[in-house]
Amino acid sequence: MPTEVLMPALSPTMEQGTLAKWLVKEGDTVSSGDLLAEIETDKATMEFEAVDEGVIGKILVEEGTEGVAVNTPIAVLLEEGESADDIKEGGSAPKAEAPVKEEAKAEAPASAPAASAAPAAPSKDGERIFASPLARRIAADKGIDLASIKGSGPKGRIVKSDVENAKPGAAPAKEEAKAPAAAAAAAPAGPTADAIAKMYEGREYEEVKLDGMRKTIAARLTEAKQTIPHFYLRRDIQLDALLKFRSQLNKQLEGRGVKLSVNDFIIKACALALQAVPDCNAVWAGDRVLKLKPSDVAVAVAIEGGLFTPVLKDADTKSLSALSAEMKDLATRARDRKLAPHEYQGGTFAISNLGMFGIDNFDAVINPPHGAILAVGSGVKKPVVGADGELTVATVMSVTLSVDHRVIDGALGAEFLKALVENLENPMVMLA
């Protein structure tokens, strides 16, 4: 029988992608490892390799198609002795339905009919249950009550993976367990896109379509602010000793082509502070906290249309020059959207530095499941009172630690900031 080539999951969280470009055509012979297509995820464009050998008998999904669900047949591979006649009409499996545009799905009022052949979205206690068409079809096939499932998609929307992980015939969750979901459902959804557009009738504007990255950023940050109990701790750090030490090191490293930035010192200082206060080196895992041994530090990198948070693993054990080189490489490939998923997923802690843009201080949003994120402002000359009680001038940098209170308590966060300040105000200790 002909073999179906399925839409791959190119990252642990990928549910759908765009088939950007076919690198083969019908009739081509391919071997294991040959490149078949380019797939766009929410973060990057990645090449998809053949697993088996054979002949491309039929292409089921045209290039440029957006919203192709993982495990959807995208092509048919013929093995030795098979021909195109062996392919059933329309392919070896039904063609994937054209994806419903996210904008249309988000804007559809609760009373609107479902725009697919899938069963209509059920309701419970007079409220509509939001689920993707694919999730509803799978639930109907498996005999699963959607009311028993807590959705992991934006605004609690039930997606394919939620249904696949549910048990057939599962009873509705206990009221206590459903309380957070009910609270989220009761939260105001805000005006629809159509309602907002009507406010600006007669005014000239450009409508910008959201790409996969922007949609993911919106969903994750909405999740973060709705579900993570943030609190904030602030400290001022005097940088004069660090700036002097950095200048001395850079002179010594000129021959090696290395130039350390203040951000390199901040990464190292955070990594060492996580080792000094190991209870802060943790993530929230739903019903438990995971404490990591190594310091895996994520650093926000702004790119056109969004941002990446590449992770520097084992940052506590690496030299400043090694961290500097790795950060430059990750930032360059992030801007080119060439990072692999394992390079921007994971970590327990993140740094967002807007000091180079002249921002004095700000509050950053935690990137789940991280336990905290450090917002870094610019170093500014300010009057300060010295240790001798005399007024003097120092270069002061303001930092704000955004903390997930489920993971880190106030006193623990303050202890982390104390260790961070000691590292940055006495930078030579970071080389010990």
C-alpha positions as CSV (number, residue, x, y, z in Angstrom):
1,M,0.0,0.0,0.0
2,P,1.2,3.5,-0.7
3,T,2.7,5.3,2.3
4,E,1.4,8.6,3.6
5,V,3.9,11.4,4.3
6,L,2.6,13.2,7.4
7,M,3.0,16.8,8.5
8,P,5.8,16.6,11.0
9,A,6.0,18.0,14.5
10,L,9.2,20.0,14.4
11,S,9.0,21.1,18.0
12,P,7.4,19.7,21.1
13,T,4.7,22.4,21.1
14,M,3.9,22.5,17.4
15,E,0.3,21.7,16.5
16,Q,0.2,23.1,13.0
17,G,2.5,24.8,10.4
18,T,2.8,26.3,7.0
19,L,4.0,24.1,4.1
20,A,6.2,26.9,2.7
21,K,7.8,25.1,-0.2
22,W,8.1,21.7,-1.8
23,L,11.6,20.6,-2.6
24,V,10.4,17.7,-4.7
25,K,7.7,17.1,-7.3
26,E,5.5,14.2,-8.2
27,G,7.5,11.4,-9.8
28,D,10.7,12.2,-8.0
29,T,12.6,9.3,-6.4
30,V,13.7,10.1,-2.8
31,S,15.9,8.3,-0.3
32,S,16.0,8.4,3.5
33,G,17.5,11.8,4.5
34,D,16.6,13.6,1.3
35,L,15.0,17.0,1.8
36,L,11.3,17.0,1.0
37,A,9.9,20.4,2.0
38,E,10.4,23.6,4.0
39,I,8.0,23.9,6.9
40,E,7.3,27.2,8.7
41,T,6.6,26.9,12.5
42,D,5.7,29.9,14.6
43,K,9.4,30.6,15.2
44,A,11.4,29.4,12.2
45,T,11.5,27.8,8.7
46,M,12.9,24.3,8.9
47,E,13.7,21.6,6.4
48,F,11.8,18.3,6.5
49,E,13.6,15.1,5.5
50,A,12.3,11.8,4.1
51,V,12.3,8.9,6.4
52,D,11.7,6.2,3.8
53,E,12.7,5.7,0.2
54,G,10.3,5.6,-2.7
55,V,8.7,7.8,-5.4
56,I,6.5,10.8,-4.7
57,G,3.2,9.5,-6.1
58,K,1.0,12.5,-5.2
59,I,1.3,15.8,-3.4
60,L,-1.8,16.4,-1.2
61,V,-1.1,19.8,0.2
62,E,0.0,22.7,-2.0
63,E,3.0,24.8,-1.0
64,G,2.0,28.0,0.7
65,T,-0.9,26.3,2.6
66,E,-1.1,27.7,6.2
67,G,-2.5,26.0,9.3
68,V,-1.7,22.4,8.3
69,A,-2.2,20.3,11.4
70,V,0.5,17.9,12.6
71,N,0.0,14.3,11.3
72,T,-2.1,15.5,8.4
73,P,-1.2,13.6,5.2
74,I,0.7,16.0,2.9
75,A,2.0,13.5,0.2
76,V,1.9,9.9,-0.9
77,L,5.1,7.9,-1.2
78,L,5.1,4.9,-3.6
79,E,7.3,1.9,-2.8
80,E,9.0,-0.4,-5.3
81,G,6.4,-2.2,-7.4
82,E,3.7,0.4,-6.7
83,S,2.3,2.9,-9.2
84,A,0.0,5.9,-9.2
85,D,-2.9,3.6,-10.0
86,D,-2.5,2.2,-6.4
87,I,-3.4,5.6,-5.0
88,K,-7.1,5.9,-4.1
89,E,-9.1,8.7,-5.7
90,G,-8.1,11.9,-3.9
91,G,-5.0,10.3,-2.4
92,S,-4.5,7.5,0.0
93,A,-6.3,9.6,2.6
94,P,-8.8,12.4,2.4
95,K,-7.1,15.8,1.7
96,A,-6.7,18.1,4.7
97,E,-9.5,20.6,4.9
98,A,-8.6,24.2,4.2
99,P,-7.8,25.6,7.6
100,V,-10.2,28.1,9.0
101,K,-8.6,31.5,9.4
102,E,-7.7,32.2,13.1
103,E,-9.1,35.7,12.8
104,A,-12.5,34.3,11.6
105,K,-12.6,31.7,14.4
106,A,-11.7,34.3,17.1
107,E,-14.3,36.8,15.9
108,A,-17.2,34.4,15.4
109,P,-20.0,35.1,17.9
110,A,-21.1,32.3,20.2
111,S,-24.4,32.0,18.3
112,A,-22.7,31.6,14.9
113,P,-22.9,28.2,13.2
114,A,-19.7,26.2,13.0
115,A,-18.0,26.7,9.7
116,S,-17.2,23.0,9.1
117,A,-18.8,19.6,8.8
118,A,-17.7,18.8,12.3
119,P,-20.2,18.6,15.1
120,A,-21.3,21.9,16.4
121,A,-19.5,23.2,19.5
122,P,-21.4,21.8,22.5
123,S,-22.4,24.0,25.4
124,K,-22.6,23.6,29.1
125,D,-24.6,25.6,31.6
126,G,-25.6,27.9,28.7
127,E,-22.0,28.7,27.8
128,R,-20.3,27.6,24.6
129,I,-17.3,25.3,24.8
130,F,-14.6,26.6,22.4
131,A,-12.8,23.9,20.5
132,S,-11.1,23.6,17.2
133,P,-13.0,21.8,14.4
134,L,-10.4,19.0,14.4
135,A,-10.7,18.6,18.2
136,R,-14.5,18.3,17.9
137,R,-14.2,15.7,15.2
138,I,-11.7,13.6,17.2
139,A,-13.9,13.9,20.4
140,A,-16.9,12.7,18.4
141,D,-15.0,9.7,17.0
142,K,-13.7,8.8,20.5
143,G,-16.9,9.4,22.3
144,I,-15.4,12.1,24.6
145,D,-17.4,14.7,26.3
146,L,-15.7,18.1,25.6
147,A,-17.1,19.5,28.8
148,S,-14.7,17.2,30.6
149,I,-11.6,18.6,29.0
150,K,-9.7,21.7,30.0
151,G,-8.4,23.4,26.9
152,S,-4.7,24.4,26.6
153,G,-5.2,26.7,23.6
154,P,-5.7,30.5,23.7
155,K,-8.4,31.5,26.1
156,G,-9.0,27.9,27.1
157,R,-9.7,26.7,23.6
158,I,-9.7,22.9,23.3
159,V,-7.2,21.7,20.7
160,K,-6.2,18.4,19.1
161,S,-3.7,17.4,21.8
162,D,-6.1,18.0,24.6
163,V,-8.6,15.5,23.1
164,E,-6.0,12.9,22.2
165,N,-4.7,12.9,25.8
166,A,-8.2,12.6,27.3
167,K,-9.8,9.2,28.1
168,P,-13.0,8.2,26.2
169,G,-16.1,8.6,28.4
170,A,-14.2,10.7,30.9
171,A,-16.6,12.3,33.4
172,P,-16.7,16.1,33.8
173,A,-14.0,17.4,36.1
174,K,-14.9,18.1,39.7
175,E,-16.1,21.5,40.5
176,E,-13.0,22.3,42.5
177,A,-10.7,21.5,39.6
178,K,-12.8,23.4,37.2
179,A,-12.8,26.6,39.3
180,P,-9.8,28.2,37.5
181,A,-11.2,27.4,34.1
182,A,-14.6,28.8,35.1
183,A,-12.9,31.9,36.3
184,A,-11.1,32.3,33.0
185,A,-14.3,31.7,31.1
186,A,-16.0,34.4,33.1
187,A,-13.3,36.9,32.3
188,P,-14.3,39.6,29.8
189,A,-13.3,38.5,26.3
190,G,-13.1,42.1,25.0
191,P,-14.7,43.6,21.9
192,T,-14.5,41.6,18.6
193,A,-12.3,42.7,15.7
194,D,-15.5,43.8,13.8
195,A,-16.6,45.9,16.7
196,I,-13.2,47.6,16.9
197,A,-13.1,48.2,13.2
198,K,-16.5,49.9,13.3
199,M,-15.0,52.4,15.8
200,Y,-12.6,53.5,13.0
201,E,-15.0,53.7,10.1
202,G,-14.0,56.6,7.9
203,R,-10.5,56.7,9.2
204,E,-7.5,55.5,7.1
205,Y,-5.7,52.5,8.5
206,E,-3.7,49.5,7.4
207,E,-4.8,46.0,8.6
208,V,-1.7,43.9,9.5
209,K,-2.2,40.2,9.4
210,L,-0.8,38.3,12.4
211,D,1.9,35.7,11.5
212,G,2.5,32.5,13.5
213,M,5.1,34.2,15.7
214,R,2.9,37.1,16.6
215,K,-0.1,34.8,17.4
216,T,2.1,32.6,19.6
217,I,3.5,35.7,21.5
218,A,0.0,37.0,22.0
219,A,-1.2,33.6,23.3
220,R,1.7,33.0,25.6
221,L,1.9,36.4,27.1
222,T,-1.9,36.5,27.7
223,E,-1.5,33.1,29.4
224,A,1.3,34.5,31.5
225,K,-0.5,37.6,32.7
226,Q,-3.8,35.7,33.3
227,T,-2.4,32.6,35.1
228,I,0.9,33.6,36.7
229,P,0.7,35.6,40.0
230,H,3.5,38.1,39.2
231,F,5.2,40.2,41.8
232,Y,8.1,42.6,41.4
233,L,11.4,43.3,43.2
234,R,13.6,46.2,42.3
235,R,17.2,47.1,43.0
236,D,19.8,49.7,41.8
237,I,23.2,48.4,41.0
238,Q,26.4,50.5,40.8
239,L,28.3,49.6,37.7
240,D,31.5,51.6,37.9
241,A,33.7,48.7,39.2
242,L,32.3,46.5,36.4
243,L,32.8,49.0,33.7
244,K,36.4,49.5,34.7
245,F,37.0,45.7,35.0
246,R,35.3,45.2,31.6
247,S,37.6,47.8,30.0
248,Q,40.7,46.1,31.4
249,L,39.6,42.6,30.2
250,N,38.7,43.8,26.7
251,K,42.2,45.3,26.3
252,Q,43.7,41.9,27.2
253,L,41.3,40.1,24.8
254,E,41.8,42.3,21.8
255,G,44.2,39.8,20.2
256,R,41.6,37.1,20.4
257,G,38.8,39.1,18.7
258,V,36.7,39.1,21.9
259,K,34.8,42.1,23.2
260,L,32.8,41.6,26.3
261,S,29.5,43.5,26.7
262,V,27.8,44.5,30.0
263,N,25.1,42.0,29.1
264,D,27.7,39.2,29.1
265,F,28.5,40.0,32.7
266,I,24.8,40.1,33.6
267,I,24.2,36.7,32.1
268,K,27.1,35.3,34.1
269,A,26.0,37.1,37.3
270,C,22.5,35.7,37.0
271,A,23.8,32.1,36.3
272,L,26.0,32.3,39.5
273,A,23.2,33.8,41.6
274,L,21.0,30.9,40.6
275,Q,23.6,28.5,41.9
276,A,24.0,30.6,45.1
277,V,20.2,30.5,45.6
278,P,19.2,27.2,44.1
279,D,15.6,27.4,45.1
280,C,15.2,30.2,42.5
281,N,16.5,27.9,39.8
282,A,13.1,26.4,39.2
283,V,10.0,26.3,37.0
284,W,6.3,25.8,37.6
285,A,5.1,22.4,36.3
286,G,1.3,22.5,36.9
287,D,1.1,20.5,40.1
288,R,4.7,20.7,41.2
289,V,7.9,22.7,41.0
290,L,11.0,21.5,39.1
291,K,14.3,22.6,40.5
292,L,17.2,22.4,38.0
293,K,20.8,21.8,38.8
294,P,22.5,23.7,36.0
295,S,21.9,27.4,35.3
296,D,20.2,27.5,31.9
297,V,19.6,31.2,31.2
298,A,17.4,32.5,28.4
299,V,18.0,36.0,26.9
300,A,15.4,37.9,25.0
301,V,16.5,38.9,21.4
302,A,14.4,41.3,19.5
303,I,13.8,40.5,15.8
304,E,11.5,42.0,13.2
305,G,8.0,41.2,14.2
306,G,8.7,39.6,17.5
307,L,11.4,38.1,19.7
308,F,13.3,34.9,20.6
309,T,14.6,33.8,23.9
310,P,17.6,31.6,23.1
311,V,18.9,29.6,26.1
312,L,22.5,29.6,27.2
313,K,22.8,26.2,28.9
314,D,25.2,25.6,31.8
315,A,25.9,29.3,31.9
316,D,27.4,29.1,35.4
317,T,30.3,26.9,34.2
318,K,31.2,28.9,31.1
319,S,33.8,31.7,30.9
320,L,32.7,35.3,30.0
321,S,34.4,35.0,26.6
322,A,32.6,31.7,25.9
323,L,29.2,33.2,26.9
324,S,29.9,36.3,24.8
325,A,30.7,34.2,21.7
326,E,27.7,31.9,22.2
327,M,25.3,34.8,22.8
328,K,26.5,36.6,19.6
329,D,26.0,33.4,17.6
330,L,22.5,32.7,19.0
331,A,21.4,36.3,18.5
332,T,22.6,36.3,14.9
333,R,20.8,33.1,14.0
334,A,17.7,34.3,15.9
335,R,17.5,37.4,13.7
336,D,17.8,35.1,10.7
337,R,15.2,32.7,12.1
338,K,17.7,29.9,12.0
339,L,17.4,28.6,15.5
340,A,16.4,25.0,16.2
341,P,13.6,24.5,18.8
342,H,15.9,23.1,21.4
343,E,17.9,26.3,21.3
344,Y,15.1,28.5,22.4
345,Q,13.1,26.2,24.6
346,G,13.8,25.3,28.3
347,G,15.7,27.3,30.9
348,T,14.4,28.4,34.3
349,F,15.1,32.1,34.1
350,A,15.2,34.9,31.5
351,I,16.9,38.3,31.0
352,S,15.3,41.1,29.0
353,N,17.7,44.1,28.6
354,L,16.3,47.3,27.1
355,G,19.1,49.5,28.5
356,M,20.7,49.9,25.1
357,F,17.4,51.6,24.0
358,G,17.7,54.2,26.8
359,I,15.0,52.6,29.0
360,D,15.7,53.4,32.7
361,N,13.5,50.7,34.1
362,F,10.5,48.5,33.2
363,D,8.6,45.3,34.3
364,A,9.0,42.2,32.1
365,V,6.4,39.5,31.7
366,I,7.4,36.0,32.8
367,N,7.9,33.5,30.0
368,P,6.2,30.3,31.2
369,P,7.2,27.9,32.7
370,H,10.1,30.1,34.0
371,G,10.1,31.1,37.6
372,A,11.4,34.6,37.0
373,I,12.6,37.2,34.5
374,L,15.1,40.1,35.1
375,A,14.3,43.4,33.4
376,V,17.5,45.4,32.9
377,G,17.6,49.2,32.4
378,S,20.4,51.5,31.2
379,G,23.3,52.6,33.3
380,V,22.9,56.2,34.1
381,K,25.1,58.7,36.0
382,K,23.3,59.6,39.3
383,P,24.2,61.2,42.6
384,V,24.6,58.6,45.4
385,V,25.7,58.6,49.0
386,G,29.1,56.8,49.3
387,A,30.1,54.4,52.0
388,D,31.8,57.4,53.8
389,G,28.5,59.3,53.8
390,E,29.7,61.8,51.2
391,L,27.7,62.6,48.1
392,T,29.3,61.3,44.9
393,V,28.4,60.4,41.4
394,A,28.1,56.7,40.2
395,T,26.8,54.8,37.2
396,V,23.6,53.2,38.4
397,M,21.6,50.5,36.6
398,S,18.1,49.7,37.7
399,V,16.8,46.1,37.5
400,T,13.4,44.6,38.2
401,L,12.9,41.0,39.0
402,S,9.4,39.7,37.9
403,V,8.7,36.6,40.0
404,D,6.1,33.8,39.8
405,H,4.9,33.7,43.4
406,R,3.9,30.0,43.0
407,V,7.6,29.2,42.6
408,I,9.5,31.9,44.5
409,D,8.5,33.8,47.6
410,G,9.5,37.4,48.4
411,A,12.3,36.7,50.7
412,L,13.8,34.2,48.3
413,G,13.6,36.6,45.4
414,A,15.3,39.3,47.6
415,E,18.1,36.8,48.4
416,F,18.6,36.2,44.7
417,L,18.8,39.9,43.9
418,K,21.3,40.3,46.7
419,A,23.6,37.7,45.2
420,L,23.2,39.3,41.8
421,V,24.1,42.7,43.1
422,E,27.2,41.3,44.8
423,N,28.3,39.7,41.6
424,L,27.9,42.8,39.5
425,E,29.3,45.3,42.0
426,N,32.3,43.0,42.7
427,P,32.9,41.5,39.2
428,M,36.2,39.9,39.9
429,V,34.4,37.3,42.1
430,M,32.8,35.9,39.0
431,L,36.2,34.7,37.8
432,A,37.0,32.9,41.0
